[in-house]
Amino acid sequence: MLDACAAGRGGAALVSGAVGGGKTALLRAFRERAAPAGVVWLQATATAADKDVPLRVVGQLLRTAGPPGADGEPAVWPLSSPVAAGVPVRGADGAVPAEVVADVFPRLCGILFARARKRPVVVCVDDVHLADAYSVECLLHVVRRLDVSRILVVLGESSGSEWDDSRTRRELLRRPICRFVHVGALPRDGIAAMLADGRKGRRSAPPVSEFHRLSGGSPLLMRALLDDYADADRAGGAELVPGEAYERAVALCLNRSDRLTRSTAWVLAVLGPRGERAEPAELLGVPRAAGERSLRALHDMGLLAAGRFRHEAGRTAVLRRVEPPRSPQLEARVARVLYEYGASSTVLARHLVAAENVDAPWVLPALLEAAEAALARNEVGRALDCLRVARDSCADERQVLRVRIALVRAGWRVDPSAAVRYLPALTDAALAGRLTPRDMKALIGHLLWFGRADEALEVLRVVEGLGEREELGGR
């Protein structure tokens, strides 16, 4: 393609691969191969922060091309501030405004074609799926005019993103001059070569099959596994156990992925083995096709095999190092699934506290049990969080009283004076016989602490009366 470009037949290539799969390394190697040919290399790398900044990626490209207006090239507005130069930030229905397409795009493209009259030009954009809409449309504007030019456009994308279904990508791939290049997972031979290079001077390593199984053929994960094995080797270990390096690599993969892929990984990590039958798309509230695309992305980047994490360290990395999606609706759906699969009250409460209101009979008992367990671990703040949510889940007065007595018990450890507001209502309930003997005894202690001896004695008489009735009933 580079030879054809130099001969005046421009073209385009879309290099696609999983995050961490070696796509960027391939583009870097191509640049090194192209350097002796004397090409002008214009480079940009898109990031998630570029999405809402008009022409940010094109600005990167043109800064590497030199100052506008040099050598007879057409001048454009200052690239550092397209908005200040009057570029509209939105068009109708989110489309690029017509004035940008008619005026700005041709002037920007003019710089590229002026450069190409002297030397072949390679326009390389990595992570194009993260580029702003203006830049993507501008690149497509260039590609439509490449047939008789000395310009080669090379775009790198991470597979499995929302960009896969975009109109721009479909049009790009339909053009005869565009070639699709897929960077797949490393085969066993590739894993063996990396292993041979990485274990020089060390003892024999675990078999290639083990590295292949744990890395899924991902060069990034493979390098992390080699680092973890090197650490184990120095410590005298002989087994391959994914560790800190592997966890960091997993987090890096996900943080470079789109939001839906990260959310899917989080759902799978939270559900663990319980989630084998769960549908992430349903939990996330997205179309089935979008959920399946995210699952494929996680498989392609080497994190999953048959819908499960290849190693528990991958799941741990997601829970430790990847920010969870802030969605009360998602937390509520996850809590329901975990309850159906028999999760503990402590696990359920973690999601119920972050969820929107979940109307189900098991919610209140789970929150009360989780609060009790948290108090036993001296995690008073967590217990109070559970009880505050439980207070909003009460369906009748009996449940309200249960939560109030639990709030007094928990709040007492932090600020006894904060519990005083609950005492009158609890005392009335105790005298009416609506509290359990255990709760009444706890209430007596709180009343005495505040010097309410008379009320404490009244409650004590109720407790004693209940005890006498139980004795009579047992005879």
Beta strands, then each sheet from edge to edge (+ up, - down):
strand 1: 11-17
strand 2: 40-45
strand 3: 121-126
strand 4: 151-158
strand 5: 178-183
strand 6: 304-305
strand 7: 308-309
sheet 1: 2+ 3+ 4+ 1+ 5+
sheet 2: 6+ 7-
end
